[in-house]
Amino acid sequence: MIFSRKIATAAALGLAVTSQSAIAQEFVTIGTAGQTGIYYVVGQSVCQLVNRNSDDHGFRCTAPATGGSIANLNGIREGDFNFGVVQSDWQYHAVNGGSVFEEFGPNDGLRAVFSAHPDVVTVVARADSGIQTLDDLPGKRVNIGNPGSGSRATAEVLLETKGIDPNSFSLTSELKSNEQSAALCDNKIDAMMFSAGHPVGNITEATVSCDTVFLQIDGPQIDALVEETPYYEKAQIPAGMYKGQDADIQSYGPLATFVTSTDTSDEAVYQVVKAIFENFDRFKALHPAFAHLQEEDMVSKGNIAPLHDGAVRYYRERGWM
């Protein structure tokens, strides 16, 4: 009987310790994008690494699907997310209060954490659409992406640069990334515009489900755009990355970046950064687009906002700053 009481007491103490541990955990949330895009993979990958050691550092991570870069930046500003994966061009506009953020003004509390893969501006068309170049898009059914996504806003910049009015399309579609490939191959749209690290699921799905062509995104107007902006760089999709894509596709794009705000604690940011860079080979293996990432480039490139103090603490420990 005494033995049984001891077991019961020990069990009760164990439950109490477990409950206290669970209560002590702090949840952090990462805004990503649609579930077929790489931003969703970035968020899930970061959380996977953070959550491996939650019992040690006390942080638990979630990364729900969202509308994309602009939605993530708005969510961070409003306190809905601790972190977000965003294109470097929209990080720039948020910091400076430009473009879609003009009515809100500069986000002085936005902080950079690291940059990741390049997001290549990509246009894929049905092979039977008659579309061979960007200049063939007027009169066609074109998906430019969902409102709130960085991909959508970047598509609008490309169209403006090329002097193409979206009102010239016979249909201007606003589908999310996970809806685009089915619409293309079901002949509901003629072309889809999307910015992503490659390979990416929705474009893979389109190329294996129907005959497609990739448009080259180059020329003097694109050269001038890249030259004039601090957040774009030339990029390409190597030949053979997708079915039927036999040539290199020339393009440009921003970097994917990971951001937070001054409202997120130094310790939370430190532990998230530590989880990634102390498991860097594991992180790079989680998606082909991560394979060529270099640690010090992720600290120095594409980060428009000041680095968060929690990130700086880790980078200094590693001798990267």
Backbone bond lengths (Angstrom), bond angles and torsions (degrees), N, CA, C in turn:
res aa  C-N    CA-C-N  psi(-1)  N-CA   C-N-CA  omega(-1)  CA-C   N-CA-C  phi
1 M - - - 1.461 - - 1.529 110.21 -
2 I 1.344 116.82 -44.96 1.462 120.27 177.58 1.519 109.91 -61.74
3 F 1.357 117.29 -40.23 1.449 123.10 179.36 1.528 109.96 -60.78
4 S 1.329 116.37 -43.25 1.457 121.35 -179.44 1.526 110.64 -63.41
5 R 1.372 115.71 -40.54 1.465 119.10 179.53 1.542 109.89 -63.52
6 K 1.338 116.65 -39.27 1.456 120.38 179.80 1.526 110.88 -62.82
7 I 1.341 115.22 -42.47 1.467 119.48 178.81 1.516 110.12 -62.21
8 A 1.364 114.48 -44.44 1.471 118.97 -178.99 1.524 110.58 -63.02
9 T 1.351 115.59 -41.94 1.463 119.25 179.63 1.515 111.08 -64.13
10 A 1.340 116.33 -43.74 1.462 120.60 179.27 1.521 110.80 -62.21
11 A 1.348 115.90 -41.92 1.470 120.10 178.96 1.517 110.59 -62.53
12 A 1.359 115.19 -42.49 1.466 119.07 179.81 1.521 110.87 -63.05
13 L 1.353 116.02 -42.60 1.456 119.62 178.20 1.519 111.05 -63.08
14 G 1.350 116.02 -39.20 1.460 120.33 178.06 1.506 111.61 -61.47
15 L 1.341 116.93 -43.11 1.461 121.19 177.68 1.511 110.80 -63.14
16 A 1.339 115.69 -40.24 1.460 119.28 -179.83 1.515 110.99 -63.34
17 V 1.363 116.14 -43.96 1.453 119.90 179.10 1.513 111.06 -62.81
18 T 1.346 115.78 -42.23 1.463 120.37 178.82 1.507 110.59 -62.51
19 S 1.332 116.70 -44.05 1.461 120.27 -179.63 1.512 111.00 -63.38
20 Q 1.355 116.44 -43.26 1.451 119.72 179.27 1.515 111.00 -63.12
21 S 1.357 116.76 -38.70 1.453 120.83 179.26 1.509 110.82 -63.96
22 A 1.367 116.19 -42.35 1.459 120.45 -179.56 1.512 110.56 -64.90
23 I 1.347 116.82 -41.47 1.461 120.54 -179.52 1.520 110.30 -65.46
24 A 1.345 116.46 -35.10 1.464 120.56 -176.38 1.522 112.25 -71.36
25 Q 1.326 118.63 -19.90 1.457 120.34 -177.22 1.528 110.92 -68.32
26 E 1.317 114.62 139.57 1.463 121.40 178.33 1.527 108.51 -108.41
27 F 1.323 116.24 129.67 1.459 120.77 -179.07 1.525 110.33 -90.94
28 V 1.337 115.83 136.05 1.459 121.74 172.81 1.527 107.87 -121.46
29 T 1.325 116.15 145.12 1.461 121.70 -174.71 1.522 109.97 -123.22
30 I 1.347 115.32 136.62 1.457 121.99 179.72 1.525 109.35 -113.95
31 G 1.331 117.42 123.33 1.455 120.97 172.20 1.523 109.57 -77.99
32 T 1.329 117.99 133.95 1.468 121.93 -173.68 1.539 110.02 -119.24
33 A 1.325 117.02 -110.14 1.470 123.60 177.40 1.525 106.08 -169.86
34 G 1.344 117.75 -156.41 1.461 120.82 178.72 1.525 111.78 -66.17
35 Q 1.319 116.86 155.57 1.465 121.37 -172.06 1.524 113.86 -69.44
36 T 1.334 119.04 -16.58 1.464 119.84 178.01 1.523 112.35 -92.86
37 G 1.330 117.59 -2.46 1.456 121.04 -177.05 1.517 112.80 -97.08
38 I 1.335 116.05 165.77 1.464 120.72 -176.32 1.520 111.53 -73.70
39 Y 1.339 118.87 -26.27 1.457 119.31 178.36 1.525 110.81 -60.86
40 Y 1.318 116.02 -36.31 1.461 120.03 176.34 1.535 109.72 -64.96
41 V 1.351 115.82 -40.17 1.471 120.25 178.11 1.524 110.40 -64.97
42 V 1.335 117.42 -40.83 1.465 120.49 178.02 1.526 110.17 -58.03
43 G 1.332 116.19 -50.99 1.460 120.07 -178.79 1.517 112.67 -61.15
44 Q 1.323 116.34 -45.30 1.462 119.93 179.56 1.528 111.35 -65.10
45 S 1.336 116.34 -37.02 1.471 120.19 179.68 1.521 111.39 -66.13
46 V 1.342 115.69 -43.89 1.467 119.36 177.85 1.525 109.85 -60.57
47 C 1.330 116.87 -46.03 1.466 119.79 -179.13 1.523 111.92 -63.93
48 Q 1.317 116.29 -37.64 1.464 119.23 178.32 1.523 110.78 -58.54
49 L 1.317 116.67 -42.63 1.467 120.46 -178.87 1.521 111.52 -73.59
50 V 1.324 117.45 -40.27 1.467 120.49 178.48 1.524 110.59 -63.12
51 N 1.319 116.38 -44.23 1.464 120.84 -173.67 1.525 113.51 -73.19
52 R 1.323 117.72 -14.46 1.464 120.20 177.21 1.520 111.27 -62.84
53 N 1.349 116.98 -28.27 1.466 120.49 -176.80 1.524 112.47 -123.99
54 S 1.334 116.02 30.78 1.470 119.75 -178.80 1.519 112.66 -58.57
55 D 1.319 116.76 -35.86 1.465 119.58 -178.38 1.525 112.05 -66.55
56 D 1.332 116.29 -23.58 1.461 120.27 -179.56 1.527 112.20 -86.18
57 H 1.346 116.80 -46.52 1.471 118.69 -173.77 1.527 114.43 -101.83
58 G 1.350 117.46 -12.17 1.453 120.16 172.83 1.516 116.44 85.75
59 F 1.355 117.52 8.91 1.462 119.90 179.76 1.526 110.22 -111.78
60 R 1.326 115.77 140.61 1.460 122.80 178.88 1.521 107.42 -124.80
61 C 1.313 116.98 134.22 1.462 121.99 -168.29 1.528 111.50 -116.46
62 T 1.328 116.49 138.28 1.466 122.41 171.61 1.522 108.37 -129.63
63 A 1.345 116.75 151.42 1.465 121.20 -176.66 1.531 109.52 -141.64
64 P 1.326 117.47 80.18 1.459 120.69 -178.87 1.526 112.89 -71.80
65 A 1.325 115.79 156.94 1.461 120.79 172.12 1.527 109.12 -67.95
66 T 1.335 116.09 143.96 1.467 121.50 -179.25 1.521 109.18 -139.67
67 G 1.339 115.57 -174.76 1.456 121.02 178.24 1.514 113.94 -76.89
68 G 1.343 118.70 -12.46 1.456 121.07 178.12 1.515 113.01 118.44
69 S 1.334 116.49 -159.83 1.466 123.32 -168.74 1.519 114.21 -53.14
70 I 1.316 116.71 -53.67 1.461 119.62 -174.82 1.517 110.56 -67.56
71 A 1.321 116.41 -41.10 1.463 120.12 175.87 1.526 110.59 -61.16
72 N 1.323 117.38 -38.04 1.468 121.01 179.60 1.524 111.47 -67.56
73 L 1.329 116.42 -43.20 1.462 120.32 178.91 1.524 111.29 -64.18
74 N 1.330 116.50 -40.78 1.465 119.71 175.88 1.523 111.02 -64.91
75 G 1.350 116.14 -39.85 1.455 120.46 -179.87 1.518 112.57 -65.37
76 I 1.331 117.04 -38.19 1.464 120.61 176.79 1.525 109.72 -65.61
77 R 1.304 116.02 -43.28 1.471 120.05 -179.13 1.521 110.99 -62.90
78 E 1.331 116.85 -36.25 1.462 121.28 -177.54 1.524 112.79 -88.28
79 G 1.340 117.88 -3.39 1.450 121.04 178.20 1.515 115.15 86.47
80 D 1.343 117.63 11.75 1.462 120.74 179.28 1.516 112.18 -79.53
81 F 1.339 117.61 -28.66 1.463 123.06 179.25 1.523 109.26 -126.89
82 N 1.332 115.66 148.75 1.463 120.26 171.11 1.523 110.87 -83.72
83 F 1.332 115.67 -36.69 1.459 122.40 -177.01 1.523 108.87 -133.16
84 G 1.344 115.09 164.84 1.452 119.47 174.31 1.517 110.13 -155.39
85 V 1.324 115.70 149.64 1.458 121.90 172.79 1.524 106.55 -96.95
86 V 1.322 117.16 121.66 1.471 120.81 -173.32 1.521 110.12 -141.26
87 Q 1.316 115.41 151.21 1.458 120.15 174.34 1.527 109.69 -68.41
88 S 1.335 115.95 146.12 1.469 119.90 -177.12 1.517 112.47 -64.15
89 D 1.350 118.24 -28.20 1.466 119.14 177.95 1.527 111.27 -67.15
90 W 1.326 116.60 -37.78 1.467 119.27 -179.34 1.521 111.50 -80.86
91 Q 1.330 117.85 -25.10 1.464 119.77 167.58 1.530 109.09 -61.29
92 Y 1.321 116.58 -44.49 1.475 121.72 179.53 1.527 110.67 -59.23
93 H 1.338 116.59 -48.14 1.465 119.77 -177.77 1.531 111.26 -66.24
94 A 1.345 117.58 -35.09 1.468 120.39 178.85 1.527 110.68 -67.07
95 V 1.325 116.45 -42.54 1.465 120.58 179.54 1.522 111.13 -62.89
96 N 1.339 115.75 -38.62 1.465 120.39 -174.20 1.527 113.87 -97.34
97 G 1.335 117.36 -1.70 1.455 119.77 179.80 1.514 112.90 66.43
98 G 1.331 116.68 35.77 1.458 121.01 -178.70 1.514 112.74 -106.57
99 S 1.321 115.85 174.19 1.463 123.49 176.04 1.531 110.20 54.25
100 V 1.327 118.05 -126.58 1.466 121.19 -175.75 1.528 113.08 -69.26
101 F 1.348 117.03 -11.19 1.466 120.77 -179.45 1.535 112.31 -98.10
102 E 1.316 117.02 7.41 1.462 120.29 -174.05 1.523 112.53 -59.57
103 E 1.343 116.91 -40.50 1.470 119.05 -177.15 1.521 112.44 -69.63
104 F 1.344 117.90 -21.58 1.467 121.25 179.97 1.524 112.36 -92.13
105 G 1.332 116.72 -21.27 1.451 120.49 -176.62 1.520 112.01 81.48
106 P 1.317 117.46 176.52 1.468 121.28 -178.73 1.535 111.95 -60.52
107 N 1.322 115.38 140.08 1.466 120.64 175.25 1.532 107.82 -92.31
108 D 1.321 115.67 91.69 1.461 120.53 -176.16 1.524 113.01 -69.58
109 G 1.334 116.95 -17.95 1.460 119.99 -179.28 1.512 113.70 -91.68
110 L 1.331 118.82 -2.41 1.462 120.85 -179.76 1.524 109.98 -70.23
111 R 1.335 116.22 138.30 1.461 120.86 -179.87 1.531 109.82 -134.36
112 A 1.332 114.96 139.56 1.461 121.23 175.70 1.528 109.98 -81.45
113 V 1.334 115.52 153.37 1.469 120.83 175.48 1.531 109.88 -120.49
114 F 1.332 116.94 -53.36 1.464 121.62 174.12 1.523 108.43 -164.69
115 S 1.320 116.48 166.77 1.462 121.34 172.19 1.522 108.78 -109.71
116 A 1.339 114.84 164.80 1.466 119.11 -177.91 1.534 109.74 -132.30
117 H 1.305 117.47 -133.13 1.461 123.73 -173.74 1.534 111.29 -75.03
118 P 1.341 117.91 159.68 1.467 119.97 172.77 1.528 110.85 -74.34
119 D 1.320 116.52 141.34 1.463 122.61 173.30 1.521 107.87 -96.33
120 V 1.307 117.15 108.43 1.460 121.60 -175.77 1.531 109.49 -85.72
121 V 1.333 116.29 124.69 1.461 120.63 176.37 1.522 107.67 -67.37
122 T 1.326 116.49 123.72 1.461 122.09 -169.15 1.520 110.70 -131.86
123 V 1.329 116.01 135.70 1.461 121.02 174.39 1.532 107.44 -127.89
124 V 1.335 115.79 121.47 1.460 122.76 -179.69 1.524 108.13 -118.58
125 A 1.339 116.56 133.22 1.464 121.47 -179.16 1.522 110.66 -124.52
126 R 1.312 115.82 157.46 1.459 120.47 171.20 1.527 108.29 -64.07
127 A 1.346 117.10 140.73 1.460 120.45 -178.55 1.530 111.73 -64.66
128 D 1.344 116.64 -25.97 1.474 119.80 -177.58 1.530 112.53 -95.46
129 S 1.343 117.07 12.02 1.467 120.56 -175.43 1.524 113.16 -83.87
130 G 1.330 116.61 -16.40 1.460 119.97 -174.69 1.515 113.37 81.99
131 I 1.324 117.47 4.81 1.464 122.01 -179.61 1.526 108.98 -89.65
132 Q 1.324 116.12 119.80 1.455 121.39 177.17 1.527 112.48 -119.08
133 T 1.342 116.12 -27.51 1.467 120.95 -179.89 1.525 108.78 -136.63
134 L 1.315 116.46 169.45 1.464 120.78 177.22 1.524 111.71 -58.68
135 D 1.316 117.03 -32.79 1.462 120.90 -178.39 1.520 112.69 -68.37
136 D 1.334 117.22 -11.90 1.465 121.16 177.80 1.528 112.80 -87.04
137 L 1.341 118.41 -4.64 1.466 120.82 -174.95 1.536 114.49 -68.62
138 P 1.332 120.56 -38.00 1.470 119.14 179.12 1.531 111.41 -55.25
139 G 1.325 115.05 137.04 1.459 121.19 -177.25 1.512 114.15 88.08
140 K 1.332 116.92 -5.68 1.463 121.37 -178.78 1.530 111.03 -104.54
141 R 1.333 115.25 169.74 1.472 122.28 177.07 1.531 107.83 -93.44
142 V 1.332 116.37 112.34 1.464 120.53 -170.24 1.521 110.24 -125.33
143 N 1.330 115.74 130.57 1.461 119.92 172.97 1.517 108.85 -92.18
144 I 1.346 116.72 121.31 1.460 121.39 -179.02 1.529 112.37 -102.46
145 G 1.346 117.28 -2.96 1.458 120.68 176.42 1.516 112.74 104.13
146 N 1.319 115.09 164.30 1.469 120.37 -175.12 1.515 111.63 -80.15
147 P 1.331 117.35 144.31 1.464 120.62 175.18 1.529 110.45 -57.57
148 G 1.314 116.19 140.22 1.463 120.70 -178.75 1.505 113.53 97.01
149 S 1.332 117.22 -12.22 1.462 119.46 179.15 1.522 109.78 -93.64
150 G 1.323 116.01 144.90 1.454 120.01 174.08 1.509 111.29 -63.58
151 S 1.332 116.24 -33.46 1.457 120.98 179.02 1.529 110.75 -59.91
152 R 1.327 116.84 -42.91 1.463 121.66 178.56 1.533 110.30 -62.22
153 A 1.327 116.08 -48.73 1.455 119.92 -177.71 1.523 111.26 -64.63
154 T 1.324 117.84 -36.76 1.457 121.49 178.00 1.523 110.78 -68.87
155 A 1.337 116.93 -35.93 1.469 120.52 175.03 1.524 110.63 -61.05
156 E 1.330 116.41 -39.96 1.466 120.35 179.13 1.523 110.81 -64.91
157 V 1.339 117.27 -37.87 1.468 120.66 176.97 1.530 110.09 -63.92
158 L 1.333 117.20 -43.62 1.460 120.90 179.00 1.522 111.10 -60.66
159 L 1.329 116.75 -46.04 1.463 120.17 -179.30 1.523 110.90 -63.07
160 E 1.317 116.74 -41.48 1.463 120.28 178.45 1.530 110.72 -63.71
161 T 1.341 116.00 -41.35 1.460 120.52 178.97 1.525 111.33 -60.98
162 K 1.323 115.62 -38.26 1.466 120.56 -179.60 1.535 112.56 -85.18
163 G 1.333 117.19 -2.91 1.463 120.05 -179.55 1.513 113.39 71.48
164 I 1.325 116.44 30.56 1.470 121.72 -179.81 1.522 109.12 -105.88
165 D 1.310 117.24 121.63 1.461 122.77 179.42 1.530 109.02 -86.78
166 P 1.342 118.72 123.68 1.474 119.81 177.30 1.529 112.72 -56.04
167 N 1.328 117.21 -25.12 1.467 119.34 177.48 1.518 112.18 -68.75
168 S 1.344 116.89 -12.11 1.468 119.95 177.36 1.523 112.27 -80.95
169 F 1.334 117.49 -9.37 1.463 120.42 177.21 1.536 109.31 -76.10
170 S 1.314 116.41 146.67 1.464 118.40 175.14 1.521 110.87 -69.47
171 L 1.327 116.65 -25.96 1.463 122.98 172.84 1.520 107.69 -147.32
172 T 1.334 116.52 127.13 1.463 121.30 174.10 1.520 107.30 -107.37
173 S 1.334 115.20 103.43 1.467 121.72 -173.97 1.521 110.55 -92.76
174 E 1.347 116.42 150.12 1.462 122.73 -177.31 1.525 111.42 -125.05
175 L 1.313 117.00 41.81 1.459 121.28 -176.55 1.525 111.73 -73.82
176 K 1.333 115.62 150.08 1.459 121.95 173.88 1.524 109.51 -73.70
177 S 1.333 115.35 166.60 1.465 120.28 -175.10 1.530 112.48 -59.07
178 N 1.335 117.34 -36.61 1.462 119.66 -176.98 1.525 113.26 -79.07
179 E 1.334 116.98 -1.38 1.465 120.97 178.91 1.523 112.63 -108.74
180 Q 1.326 116.85 -12.58 1.460 120.57 -169.14 1.519 113.91 -70.10
181 S 1.333 117.41 -46.43 1.458 119.77 -173.65 1.528 111.44 -64.34
182 A 1.335 117.17 -41.27 1.466 119.67 178.39 1.523 110.67 -63.28
183 A 1.334 116.72 -40.71 1.465 120.06 179.12 1.525 111.00 -63.69
184 L 1.334 116.74 -39.93 1.463 120.24 179.40 1.520 110.92 -64.67
185 C 1.315 116.26 -48.19 1.461 119.41 -174.88 1.528 112.90 -79.36
186 D 1.322 118.05 -17.15 1.469 121.68 172.63 1.525 111.39 -88.29
187 N 1.332 116.40 7.52 1.469 123.23 177.84 1.526 112.80 61.75
188 K 1.345 115.59 34.97 1.466 119.69 174.86 1.532 111.13 -93.99
189 I 1.336 116.52 -20.72 1.457 122.61 173.27 1.524 107.90 -136.06
190 D 1.335 115.91 159.59 1.467 121.22 179.15 1.516 112.30 -97.08
191 A 1.334 116.54 -27.03 1.467 119.91 -177.50 1.519 109.70 -152.03
192 M 1.341 115.61 155.32 1.456 121.46 176.94 1.517 109.21 -131.19
193 M 1.331 115.50 138.08 1.461 122.61 178.55 1.517 107.83 -109.55
194 F 1.340 116.22 130.46 1.459 119.49 -173.92 1.521 108.79 -156.29
195 S 1.317 117.15 139.23 1.472 121.97 175.96 1.515 108.85 -110.97
196 A 1.334 116.48 128.18 1.462 119.05 -175.05 1.517 110.75 -164.19
197 G 1.327 114.96 159.93 1.446 120.95 163.99 1.524 107.68 -75.89
198 H 1.302 116.66 146.55 1.468 120.28 -174.69 1.518 111.44 -115.56
199 P 1.363 116.32 147.89 1.469 127.99 0.79 1.530 111.48 -77.87
200 V 1.343 115.21 154.51 1.458 120.93 -179.37 1.528 108.68 -131.42
201 G 1.337 115.58 146.48 1.450 121.25 -168.55 1.516 115.27 -60.43
202 N 1.334 118.29 -43.94 1.457 118.49 -174.48 1.522 111.87 -68.39
203 I 1.346 117.99 -32.39 1.463 119.86 177.73 1.524 110.50 -76.93
204 T 1.321 117.37 -37.41 1.468 119.71 173.57 1.524 110.26 -57.88
205 E 1.325 116.15 -45.18 1.465 120.55 -179.83 1.523 111.32 -60.06
206 A 1.338 116.72 -42.65 1.465 120.19 -179.82 1.522 111.28 -64.20
207 T 1.336 117.08 -44.08 1.461 119.50 -174.16 1.524 112.91 -71.23
208 V 1.316 117.99 -25.58 1.474 119.43 178.10 1.521 112.16 -90.36
209 S 1.343 117.12 -14.22 1.467 120.31 -176.78 1.520 113.18 -97.59
210 C 1.333 117.58 -21.42 1.471 120.53 178.13 1.522 108.91 -157.02
211 D 1.333 116.39 168.20 1.457 121.06 -179.75 1.525 109.39 -78.37
212 T 1.330 116.15 128.94 1.463 120.98 -174.19 1.522 110.90 -132.50
213 V 1.334 115.41 163.16 1.464 122.05 171.06 1.525 108.56 -131.28
214 F 1.328 116.72 145.17 1.456 122.87 175.31 1.523 108.23 -100.48
215 L 1.320 117.23 135.74 1.446 121.01 179.21 1.524 111.01 -90.05
216 Q 1.316 116.26 137.37 1.457 120.59 171.82 1.527 108.06 -71.58
217 I 1.336 116.68 134.38 1.462 121.45 179.00 1.519 107.10 -118.76
218 D 1.335 114.16 86.19 1.457 119.96 -175.82 1.525 109.25 -151.22
219 G 1.324 116.68 -172.44 1.457 120.87 -179.33 1.517 111.91 110.69
220 P 1.333 116.94 173.62 1.472 121.89 -174.70 1.529 113.94 -57.78
221 Q 1.345 117.93 -38.76 1.472 119.70 -179.07 1.524 111.26 -65.45
222 I 1.323 116.61 -39.37 1.470 120.98 179.05 1.521 109.66 -70.21
223 D 1.340 117.23 -40.99 1.466 120.53 177.62 1.523 110.64 -57.56
224 A 1.334 116.29 -43.60 1.471 120.55 -178.90 1.524 110.89 -66.42
225 L 1.325 116.10 -39.89 1.469 120.06 179.34 1.520 111.07 -61.02
226 V 1.324 116.91 -45.85 1.466 121.23 -179.46 1.523 110.54 -65.97
227 E 1.326 116.21 -39.77 1.459 121.10 -179.11 1.525 112.02 -65.12
228 E 1.340 116.09 -34.46 1.470 120.64 -172.95 1.525 113.85 -86.01
229 T 1.306 118.38 -12.72 1.461 120.04 -173.28 1.529 111.11 -114.82
230 P 1.345 117.39 144.72 1.462 120.50 -178.73 1.528 113.89 -84.73
231 Y 1.326 117.92 -0.80 1.462 119.98 -171.75 1.526 113.97 -122.59
232 Y 1.340 118.44 0.92 1.463 121.47 176.06 1.523 109.58 -108.88
233 E 1.337 115.01 150.58 1.453 120.72 172.18 1.520 108.69 -145.89
234 K 1.325 115.91 156.03 1.460 120.08 178.20 1.535 109.34 -63.05
235 A 1.337 114.92 146.95 1.468 120.22 -179.50 1.521 108.07 -152.82
236 Q 1.288 115.97 167.72 1.463 119.86 176.97 1.519 111.10 -149.47
237 I 1.341 114.17 158.79 1.461 121.55 171.38 1.524 105.93 -103.80
238 P 1.329 118.82 112.11 1.461 120.27 -176.77 1.529 112.31 -60.95
239 A 1.315 116.34 145.39 1.462 122.44 178.59 1.526 110.40 -54.64
240 G 1.321 115.12 141.07 1.457 120.84 175.54 1.505 115.78 84.42
241 M 1.327 117.77 3.97 1.462 119.52 -179.87 1.525 111.19 -70.92
242 Y 1.339 115.41 -29.26 1.468 120.50 179.48 1.523 110.00 -128.48
243 K 1.307 115.95 157.42 1.463 121.54 177.30 1.527 109.99 -58.71
244 G 1.330 116.44 129.80 1.453 121.80 177.68 1.513 114.67 80.80
245 Q 1.342 117.52 -1.43 1.473 121.13 -179.13 1.525 107.59 -98.51
246 D 1.337 116.07 89.78 1.459 121.26 -170.89 1.525 113.67 -91.60
247 A 1.328 118.07 -10.31 1.465 121.02 -178.00 1.517 110.09 -123.14
248 D 1.336 116.13 155.68 1.463 120.32 171.54 1.526 108.94 -61.14
249 I 1.310 116.80 138.17 1.455 121.79 176.71 1.522 108.09 -105.49
250 Q 1.329 116.15 118.16 1.455 121.57 -179.92 1.529 109.76 -84.05
251 S 1.324 115.79 137.58 1.457 119.79 179.75 1.529 108.88 -160.68
252 Y 1.297 115.52 -155.27 1.458 123.10 179.45 1.521 106.91 -156.75
253 G 1.311 116.75 178.52 1.460 118.16 174.78 1.513 113.01 168.59
254 P 1.319 115.95 170.85 1.460 122.13 173.98 1.520 110.08 -85.23
255 L 1.327 116.58 174.74 1.453 121.34 169.95 1.524 109.28 -92.79
256 A 1.325 116.00 147.82 1.460 120.06 167.39 1.522 107.13 -72.78
257 T 1.323 117.31 133.78 1.466 120.50 -179.97 1.527 109.86 -130.05
258 F 1.323 114.22 155.37 1.457 122.48 -178.87 1.523 106.86 -112.71
259 V 1.333 117.20 120.35 1.470 120.69 -172.86 1.524 111.04 -128.06
260 T 1.318 114.68 165.30 1.462 121.62 177.51 1.532 106.93 -149.71
261 S 1.317 117.27 -158.76 1.464 120.28 177.93 1.514 109.81 -141.13
262 T 1.326 115.29 171.02 1.458 120.46 178.05 1.530 111.50 -66.91
263 D 1.336 118.42 -13.14 1.467 121.40 177.23 1.524 112.22 -75.50
264 T 1.327 117.48 -17.73 1.461 121.51 178.32 1.527 108.84 -85.91
265 S 1.320 116.30 133.34 1.464 120.18 -173.17 1.527 111.97 -65.74
266 D 1.323 115.01 152.56 1.460 120.70 176.83 1.522 110.60 -57.97
267 E 1.325 116.53 -39.91 1.464 120.13 -176.89 1.522 111.29 -66.61
268 A 1.331 117.07 -40.60 1.468 120.20 178.77 1.519 110.66 -61.75
269 V 1.329 116.59 -46.31 1.464 120.05 -179.88 1.521 110.15 -65.25
270 Y 1.311 117.06 -43.59 1.464 121.28 179.32 1.530 110.84 -56.86
271 Q 1.319 117.36 -46.72 1.466 120.59 -176.77 1.530 112.01 -68.79
272 V 1.333 117.35 -35.75 1.467 120.23 176.97 1.526 109.99 -65.38
273 V 1.330 116.84 -47.41 1.465 120.82 179.67 1.529 110.77 -62.80
274 K 1.303 116.34 -43.36 1.466 121.01 179.53 1.527 110.96 -61.04
275 A 1.329 117.01 -40.85 1.466 120.78 -179.30 1.526 111.14 -61.27
276 I 1.329 117.02 -36.17 1.457 120.50 -178.88 1.524 111.41 -75.27
277 F 1.329 116.55 -52.60 1.459 119.40 -170.59 1.525 113.15 -79.57
278 E 1.320 118.44 -17.04 1.453 119.10 173.73 1.527 111.91 -91.58
279 N 1.335 115.27 0.75 1.468 121.79 172.74 1.530 108.18 -132.78
280 F 1.354 115.61 41.35 1.454 120.15 -167.55 1.526 112.78 -65.73
281 D 1.313 118.48 -40.73 1.462 120.63 178.35 1.527 110.78 -63.79
282 R 1.309 116.06 -38.99 1.466 120.19 176.95 1.530 110.13 -63.98
283 F 1.346 116.19 -42.75 1.463 120.90 179.23 1.528 110.27 -61.37
284 K 1.324 118.37 -46.98 1.462 121.55 -177.69 1.522 112.17 -63.88
285 A 1.325 116.19 -26.82 1.465 119.89 -178.81 1.530 112.76 -79.95
286 L 1.329 117.76 -7.37 1.457 120.35 -175.05 1.527 113.27 -79.07
287 H 1.343 118.01 -16.18 1.468 120.81 174.95 1.522 108.95 -159.38
288 P 1.357 118.10 141.72 1.474 120.06 -179.75 1.524 113.78 -57.24
289 A 1.337 117.95 -29.63 1.469 120.36 -179.24 1.527 112.31 -67.54
290 F 1.332 117.11 -17.30 1.463 120.73 -179.25 1.534 112.50 -90.12
291 A 1.335 117.12 -7.87 1.464 121.16 -167.00 1.522 113.60 -59.76
292 H 1.332 117.75 -32.15 1.467 120.12 -174.48 1.531 112.74 -103.65
293 L 1.313 117.02 13.45 1.463 119.57 179.02 1.528 110.75 -65.32
294 Q 1.335 115.31 140.45 1.455 122.07 176.17 1.527 108.30 -117.17
295 E 1.337 116.60 131.83 1.460 120.61 -173.13 1.524 113.25 -54.17
296 E 1.313 117.33 -49.83 1.471 119.77 -174.53 1.529 111.82 -71.07
297 D 1.354 118.31 -29.91 1.465 120.75 173.89 1.525 110.52 -63.47
298 M 1.317 116.64 -36.11 1.463 120.78 -178.75 1.520 111.94 -67.09
299 V 1.323 116.12 -23.42 1.461 121.16 178.13 1.526 111.09 -84.66
300 S 1.350 117.22 -33.83 1.462 120.61 -169.03 1.527 114.88 -103.02
301 K 1.324 118.83 -23.80 1.464 120.89 -173.21 1.525 112.09 -102.45
302 G 1.326 115.38 141.18 1.462 121.08 169.60 1.507 116.05 76.95
303 N 1.326 118.05 -2.08 1.464 120.74 -177.55 1.526 109.41 -93.67
304 I 1.311 117.07 102.11 1.461 122.50 -176.04 1.527 110.52 -82.56
305 A 1.332 116.59 -46.68 1.462 121.29 178.56 1.528 109.71 -70.61
306 P 1.331 118.26 157.72 1.472 119.67 173.89 1.531 110.29 -59.36
307 L 1.323 116.15 147.34 1.463 119.70 176.29 1.530 110.08 -67.77
308 H 1.327 115.88 142.06 1.462 120.96 177.07 1.523 109.27 -66.39
309 D 1.327 116.58 144.64 1.470 121.43 -177.99 1.525 112.08 -58.03
310 G 1.344 116.98 -34.69 1.463 119.51 179.44 1.516 111.71 -66.71
311 A 1.338 117.17 -35.19 1.464 121.14 176.32 1.524 110.28 -71.25
312 V 1.332 116.31 -42.88 1.468 120.88 179.15 1.523 110.37 -57.69
313 R 1.322 116.55 -41.90 1.475 120.82 179.24 1.520 110.75 -55.98
314 Y 1.341 117.81 -45.93 1.464 120.24 -178.99 1.519 111.24 -69.66
315 Y 1.334 117.52 -44.32 1.459 120.93 -177.55 1.525 111.50 -62.77
316 R 1.324 117.01 -34.69 1.463 119.74 176.76 1.527 111.05 -69.46
317 E 1.313 116.30 -38.03 1.464 119.56 176.39 1.536 111.08 -59.86
318 R 1.339 116.07 -34.57 1.460 120.31 -179.29 1.533 112.75 -86.52
319 G 1.337 117.42 -5.36 1.461 120.22 179.38 1.500 113.69 79.37
320 W 1.315 117.42 19.91 1.478 121.84 -179.73 1.524 112.40 -90.67
321 M 1.320 116.78 -6.60 1.459 121.27 177.88 1.533 108.86 -135.07
